[in-house]
Amino acid sequence: MNPNILKSTRLLNDIISQAKYFGCKVKIEMIMHKAGAWPLARIVDTRPGLDNGIFLLTAGIHGTEIAGPLTVHQRLPEILACARVAGLQLVSYPLMNPSSFDNRENKSSDPNIKPDRNIDNDGGDAGSNDFLRYRLPDGTWTWNLPIAYYGKDLDWRWSSDPAVGERQPAETAVMHKFLIKEDWKNVGVALDIHQDNLTHGTPAGAYQYPFGDVSRYNGITEQISLLTTILGNYDFRFNRDNPNDVVCSDQNGCIVQHDGSLSDLAYRIGVPHALTIETTGATELQTAIEVNMTWIRGLCKLANNP
C-alpha cells in the first residue's frame, strides 16, 4: 500500500495484529476530538525473562513524520527480536498522533485552531511534543531552556503538572496519561523517532538529539553514514521567522538541546539512553526506516553492554 494514503486505523490494526501474534499485550485509549475519535495504542512485550530493562520506543508525534510509525509497521518482528536478544522489554507507542497522521498536515482536527507544526490537536496551550517545563530563577516556566542554564540544577515538572498551568491538547493529554505511569526507573532506552519535514531545503541525511556522553553513539552514526549523509557541522534553521536563529550539529550530527521534548523528559528522569533521532524529508523513505532500525539495533547492544 502507498504509505502516503495509509490511514492510522489500518496501520494500527496491522501493528496490533503483529504484536499480539508475537505475544505482546495492547492497551488502547481513545483520543476525543470534535472531528471524531482516534486510538492511541501502547504495546508491551510480555515474554518472561526480559530483565535487562525497558526499551521505550515512540513514534509519530507529528503527523507528517511517517517514517517512525512505518518503521514499527514494517519491522516490528525484527524490533522485538532485537530487544529480546538484549533482554529488554519493548514498550512501544507506534503512532502517538493518529489524527494528524491521517491529515498529514500537522494541523488541528478543529478548524478553529490555526495550522501549526506543534499544535496538532483540539485546543491547548502546548504542542504535541510537549512534556517538560523548567522553572527559571524568576519563577517563570519555559519549555526551551536557555543555554546559560544548561548544567544547572533547576526545578522541572511534567508540562501537565497543575503547577505549570498549561492546558494540554487532546493527544498530548492522553500521551501524558499513559507515559506518567511507565516504570521509568527501569527504562534503559527511550528512543523517539522523528522525521524532519520542517527545515525545507535540507538534503537527505540523518542527525539526532542525544544527551549525556554523545560519543557513545559514534559507532551507530558510523553505520548510518553507510546509508545516508550524517548532517554533521550543519547549520539548521528551524525558525522560519528568524533566519539568524541557527542550531549547529557537531561532527557526528548530534544536537544537545533541552527543549521540553519527550527525550528531554526521559533524560531528566534518569534514562541512561534518551534521544530523538531524525531523518530529513529529502531522505528516501526506506532509507529512513533503515536508519531508524540501525539506531534500534545499536541501542539494544549498548543497553545490554553498558
Secondary structure, DSSP 4 states (H G I P E B T S, - for coil): --TTT--HHHHHHHHHHHHHHTTEEEEEEEEEETTEEEEEEEEEE--TT--S-EEEEEE-SSTT--HHHHHHHHHHHHHHHHHHHTTPEEEEES-S-HHHHHHTS---SSTTSPP-TT--SSS-SS-TT--EEEEPTTS-EESS--GGGTTS--EEEETTSTTT-----HHHHHHHHHHTTS-GGGEEEEEEE--B-SSTTPPS-EEEE--S-GGGGHHHHHHHTTTS-B-TT-EE---TT-TT--EE--TTSB-----S-HHHHHHHHT-SEEEEEEEBTTS-HHHHHHHHHHHHHHHHHHHH--
